[in-house]
Structure formats: structure tokens, C-alpha cells
Amino acid sequence: MPRLGAGSSPGELVYNLAVAGKVPMSEIRKTLDDALLIHETRNPPMKYLLCRSKNLGDVNLKTRALNRLQSIESAAVTLNRELVFANEFIHSLVRERIRDMEKTRLSQTVFA
């Protein structure tokens, strides 16, 4: 399950990734364990993701791994204007994910 949210260390990066090709999110998550689907198009088949990584090396490594998958035409870090300027939308998604994670954590906590 993705754990997108506020970075816990100064080295963590949150970035946008554009993935071209007919590939299910389950396949993408095998490589990117921390990714959230922001937008998807059918023609051409594209997925725009919000991702989190430990550092730039990790971003590069995972992007290259995605590009090697047969069902992916290309994967690249993007500065998609709609995503860059949709800060309120992106922040609302992150806040919602944090709330969901907190609810899950509280429901799994055993009080003695």
C-alpha cells in the first residue's frame, strides 16, 4: 500500500511520473512501492503518478526499471503543468492518504 505523505527526512522526494503504455497499476507498484495514480488517459494510454522516493538515485533506479518493462513504452519524471499548478489538489490527496493511514493504524492498535 502506498504510504505517500509528508516526508519524514530531508532526503525524501515527492515527484510526478508519466508512464506511457498499457500497464496495470499492480505491475507499476511492483517497482514503485510508493505511488499514487493522479490521472489516466486511454488514448494514448498514459498514467500520471505522484511518487515518493528516498533520494534522486532511487528515482533514477526505479524509472530505469520501469522503462525496462515490456508493457511500458516510456516512464519519465515530468513537470506536467496541470499537476505542478494543482498544488491544492495534490495536497488534498496527500492529506486524505495520511488520514486513511492514521485510521488504519488506530484500528490496528490494541489498547490494554
N, C-alpha and C positions, 0 to 999 in steps of 0.2 A: 504494500500500500504506500502510495507517495506520502512523504512527510514534509511537503512544502510548508514553509512558514518563515518566520524571521530567522535570519542566520544566527547561529549560536557562537560563531567565531569569526574574526575579521577576514579569514581566508575563504569563506563560503561565497559562492557566486550564484545569483539567480539570473537566468538568461532566457532569451527566446530562441527556439529552434524550429526551422522549417524542414519538414520531411516530405519529399515527393515520392509517390508510389502507392500501390495498393497493399498496404501493410496494416494488420490489426494492431491496436494499442498493446495487446498482450505480448506481441512479438517485440515491440519497441521497449516495453518495460523490462524485458529480459536483459537489455543493455543499459537502459536508463531507468534505474530503480526509483528515481525521484522526478517524475514528470507528470504534468497535468495538461490534458488536452484543452486548448483555448478555443480553437476554431478548426473546422474541417471543410474542405471543398471536394466535390465529386469529379468535376471536370475542369481542370486537371485534378487528379487525386492528390490532395495535399493535406497535411496536418500541421497546425501551428501549435507548438508546445511551450509551456512555461516549465523550465527545468532548474534544478539546483545541483551544484557540484562543489567539491571541496576546494578546487583550485583550477587555474587555467589548463594545467597539464591533464587533469581529469576530464575537462570539457573536450579538449583535443582528442584524447584517447577514445572517449565514448562516441564522439562524432565520427571518427575514422571507423570505429567498429560498426556503427550503423551503416555507413557507406559501403561496407563490405557485404552487407546482407543482400541476397539476390532479389528480394521483393522491393527494395528501396532504390529508386533512381538517383536520389541525392538527399543529403542531410547537411544542413549548414546553419550556423549561428546567424541570426538575422536581426536587423533593426527595423522590422516591419513598422511603418509609421502608425498604423492603426493600433498596434499593441503598445508602442512606445508612448503614445499620447493618451492611451486609455488607462492611465495610472489608477484612477478611482476604481475602474472595473477590475484590474489586476489585484489591487489591494483588497477589494471586497472578496475576491476568490481566495486569497491567502488567508484573510480573517475567517472566512467560512470554514476553510480546511482546519485551521487552528482550533476553532470551536468544536468541530467534529472530533478532532483528536482528543481534546480535553474531555468531552463527553465519554468517549470510548475509554479513556484512561480512568475516569471516575467510576464508570460502570464495572471496571475490572478490579478496582481497589476493594480489598476486603478490610472492613473495619472490625476490630476486636472489641 
